[in-house]
């Protein structure tokens, strides 16, 4: 029988953070589609524009705004989040990561 | 992306849906949620691959199914923004699913059973390890003046999640890898750099040691420097693999998603620079990075490609010409040439490159590739095209030109490095796109 040290690291789960309350409807709301610019040029544009088209056809009262994040996909863009909040953005769809 | 979505939700209270490819969405829903964000973000998944797909395929994704819920894609987005929060999504404070504490010692068992346990737990590189008995770990700890219970780092997990580890843990891993106590300061210095960079692409690391410790611990910077025939090179490289797995917690498919990964990861290209064989005027790597020549330093490089000169230097084609040719296939973000001392002597003595920087300057001015090939590299395109669109030169200039325009991709000559190592039995070299960190002091861990 051999006694050995345990190499495993005692991990800690992150403290839980609740999500923001959800909207009751998207009718008349302003939804931002944020392009993270992951994957390079024109990788996300197509999907976000197709989503925008779907809203135009199915929930036309929703105002859909596409924004490209400043910097690149690994940098933060706090100015954009502030802008979205300041312009009464009601919801955000952000992507696409891959 | 989870970071941004979390910030929008938490700071501005705006409901957010995250879109991710089916290749990585499980990370956002799993390990990243548990260890990093603590926020059960609402993800909608698109099939992978979506990059490089024609518009018609992207449209079919939007009119198809969400790969997470199986619901229609747009229904999932609408639900993500409107469906009331569940009790789980409303939770705040400490996680109710806290992982079990890890005891300092494992339950005593036979050597065979412990080897099986280590392998099953993912604590090996699938070669048998040296079992870390208290006696072996105590002997290893004599290689450093630091206390066993000193915390080396806390944010050690992928994306900086909390995985605090001590000097004793690193000594335990050093034993497992087969290290001698005198290697421990190098391995401790290496451990301070976790989390090592990972990617779905075939990224890898390279470990270069400079300074007096190279010779003190018998690292190879001579004949066969990049091969497996040296104990210190091999074992320190192996230690890094174990640190990546055990301390950082890298598990393919859980905390990492490398599609092909990279065979260079097997031993992390661990070697020493042959400082004694540098031509006059060529500074050792660590001095170039701002350290003193008398310092012992470990530098971790990150990159993808490792292109072999194949043969030796021909009289009719100077080495910098073939380096230029081979480097035109690299991204341009950075490069490191690894060369035998005989190549360095030719470059310095015959070709007139009196410093490493002069060689970098020449290559920066002479490596060329077409703009469409440059932007065709998705790492370049991801990292630099957004900055180019925002006007950053010279990248902005390269966006507006025709695809066949020749550009000089290594705009930053300082990002081209040279390392001299090897035994002067062939004038051979490698062109790589590996890029260094700033170098970490080994002396601080002695």
Contacts between the chains, C-beta under 8 A, distances in Angstrom:
chain1	res1	chain2	res2	distance
A	1	B	108	4.4
A	1	B	109	6.4
A	1	B	110	6.6
A	2	B	108	6.2
A	2	B	109	6.7
A	2	B	110	7.0
A	2	B	111	5.6
A	2	B	114	6.1
A	2	B	131	6.0
A	2	B	133	6.4
A	3	B	105	6.1
A	3	B	106	7.6
A	3	B	108	4.7
A	3	B	133	6.5
A	3	B	134	6.5
A	4	B	105	7.2
A	4	B	106	5.4
A	4	B	114	6.0
A	4	B	131	5.0
A	4	B	132	5.1
A	4	B	133	5.6
A	4	B	134	7.9
A	5	B	104	6.5
A	5	B	105	6.1
A	5	B	106	7.3
A	5	B	132	4.6
A	5	B	133	7.7
A	5	B	134	6.6
A	5	B	137	5.4
A	5	B	168	7.3
A	5	B	172	4.8
A	6	B	102	5.7
A	6	B	103	5.8
A	6	B	104	6.1
A	6	B	105	6.1
A	6	B	106	4.8
A	6	B	172	7.9
A	7	B	118	7.8
A	7	B	123	5.3
A	7	B	132	6.6
A	7	B	169	6.6
A	7	B	172	4.9
A	7	B	173	5.9
A	7	B	176	6.6
A	7	B	242	8.0
A	7	B	246	5.1
A	8	B	102	4.6
A	8	B	121	7.0
A	8	B	123	7.3
A	8	B	246	7.0
A	9	B	102	6.8
A	9	B	156	7.2
A	9	B	163	4.6
A	9	B	164	7.3
A	9	B	165	5.4
A	9	B	169	6.7
A	9	B	246	7.0
A	9	B	247	5.9
A	9	B	249	6.8
A	10	B	99	7.7
A	10	B	101	5.6
A	10	B	102	4.3
A	10	B	164	7.5
A	11	B	35	6.7
A	11	B	99	5.3
A	11	B	157	7.0
A	11	B	161	7.4
A	11	B	162	6.7
A	11	B	163	5.4
A	11	B	249	7.0
A	12	B	35	7.9
A	12	B	98	7.2
A	12	B	99	7.5
A	12	B	162	4.5
A	13	B	34	5.2
A	13	B	35	6.4
A	13	B	38	7.3
A	13	B	95	3.8
A	13	B	97	6.1
A	13	B	98	5.6
A	13	B	99	6.4
A	14	B	33	7.8
A	14	B	34	6.8
A	14	B	35	5.8
A	14	B	36	5.7
A	14	B	37	6.2
A	14	B	38	3.4
A	14	B	95	6.8
A	14	B	161	7.2
A	14	B	162	7.5
A	15	B	38	5.1
A	15	B	92	7.5
A	15	B	93	6.0
A	15	B	94	5.8
A	15	B	95	6.7
A	16	B	38	4.9
A	16	B	39	7.5
A	16	B	91	4.3
A	16	B	92	5.5
A	16	B	93	6.1
A	16	B	94	7.3
A	16	B	95	5.5
A	17	B	6	7.0
A	17	B	9	7.9
A	17	B	10	5.7
A	17	B	37	7.0
A	17	B	38	4.9
A	17	B	39	4.3
A	17	B	92	6.3
A	18	B	39	7.6
A	18	B	85	7.1
A	18	B	89	6.5
A	18	B	90	4.8
A	18	B	91	6.3
A	18	B	92	5.2
A	19	B	9	5.5
A	19	B	15	7.1
A	19	B	39	6.5
A	19	B	40	6.9
A	19	B	41	7.4
A	19	B	42	7.2
A	19	B	85	5.6
A	19	B	89	4.8
A	19	B	90	7.5
A	20	B	8	8.0
A	20	B	9	4.5
A	20	B	10	7.5
A	20	B	12	7.8
A	20	B	13	4.3
A	20	B	14	5.9
A	20	B	15	5.0
A	20	B	16	7.3
A	21	B	13	7.1
A	21	B	15	7.1
A	21	B	85	6.8
A	22	B	15	5.0
A	22	B	81	6.3
A	22	B	82	5.3
A	22	B	83	6.0
A	22	B	84	5.7
A	22	B	85	6.4
A	23	B	15	6.0
A	23	B	81	5.6
A	23	B	82	5.1
A	24	B	82	6.8
A	25	B	82	6.6
A	26	B	78	6.2
A	26	B	81	6.3
A	26	B	82	6.4
A	31	B	81	7.2
A	34	B	4	7.6
A	36	B	1	5.5
A	36	B	4	7.1
A	37	B	382	7.1
A	37	B	385	7.7
A	37	B	386	4.5
A	38	B	1	7.2
A	38	B	382	6.3
A	39	B	50	8.0
A	39	B	51	4.4
A	39	B	378	6.2
A	39	B	381	7.4
A	39	B	382	5.8
A	40	B	51	7.3
A	40	B	375	7.6
A	40	B	378	4.9
A	40	B	380	7.7
A	40	B	381	2.7
A	40	B	382	4.7
A	40	B	385	5.6
A	41	B	375	6.6
A	41	B	381	5.3
A	41	B	385	4.8
A	43	B	50	7.3
A	43	B	51	4.7
A	43	B	52	7.9
A	46	B	53	7.8
A	46	B	55	5.0
A	46	B	58	3.9
A	46	B	59	7.6
A	47	B	19	7.1
A	47	B	46	6.6
A	47	B	50	6.7
A	47	B	58	5.0
A	47	B	61	6.6
A	47	B	62	6.4
A	50	B	55	7.9
A	50	B	58	5.9
A	50	B	59	4.9
A	50	B	61	7.8
A	50	B	62	4.0
A	50	B	63	7.9
A	51	B	62	5.8
A	51	B	74	7.2
A	51	B	77	7.0
A	54	B	62	6.1
A	54	B	63	7.7
A	54	B	74	5.1
A	58	B	74	7.2
A	59	B	78	7.8
A	68	B	386	7.4
A	68	B	389	7.8
A	69	B	4	7.5
A	69	B	386	7.8
A	70	B	386	7.8
A	70	B	390	6.6
A	71	B	386	6.5
A	71	B	387	7.3
A	71	B	390	8.0
A	72	B	382	6.3
A	72	B	383	5.3
A	72	B	384	7.4
A	72	B	385	7.9
A	72	B	386	4.3
A	72	B	387	6.2
A	73	B	1	7.7
A	73	B	382	5.7
A	73	B	383	8.0
A	73	B	386	7.5
A	74	B	383	7.6
A	76	B	3	7.0
A	76	B	4	6.7
A	76	B	7	7.5
A	77	B	4	7.4
A	78	B	7	7.5
A	81	B	4	7.5
A	81	B	7	6.0
A	81	B	8	5.4
A	81	B	11	7.0
A	81	B	12	6.0
A	82	B	12	8.0
A	84	B	8	7.2
A	84	B	12	7.2
A	84	B	14	6.7
A	85	B	12	4.2
A	85	B	14	6.5
A	89	B	14	5.9
A	90	B	14	7.1
A	90	B	15	7.8
A	91	B	14	6.4
A	91	B	15	5.1
A	91	B	16	7.1
A	91	B	17	7.6
A	91	B	81	4.4
A	92	B	5	7.6
A	92	B	8	5.3
A	92	B	14	5.6
A	92	B	15	7.4
A	92	B	16	4.3
A	92	B	17	7.3
A	93	B	16	7.4
A	93	B	17	4.8
A	93	B	19	6.5
A	93	B	77	6.0
A	93	B	80	8.0
A	93	B	81	7.7
A	94	B	1	6.2
A	94	B	4	6.0
A	94	B	5	5.5
A	94	B	8	7.4
A	94	B	16	6.1
A	94	B	17	7.4
A	94	B	18	5.7
A	94	B	19	6.8
A	95	B	1	6.7
A	95	B	18	6.1
A	95	B	19	2.6
A	95	B	20	6.4
A	96	B	19	4.5
A	96	B	20	6.5
A	96	B	21	6.5
A	96	B	46	6.2
A	96	B	50	6.3
A	97	B	1	4.3
A	97	B	18	7.2
A	97	B	19	7.2
A	97	B	20	4.3
A	97	B	21	6.7
A	97	B	24	6.0
A	97	B	28	7.3
A	98	B	20	6.5
A	98	B	21	3.2
A	98	B	23	5.9
A	98	B	24	6.1
A	98	B	46	7.9
A	98	B	48	6.2
A	98	B	49	7.3
A	98	B	50	6.2
A	98	B	51	6.5
A	98	B	200	7.6
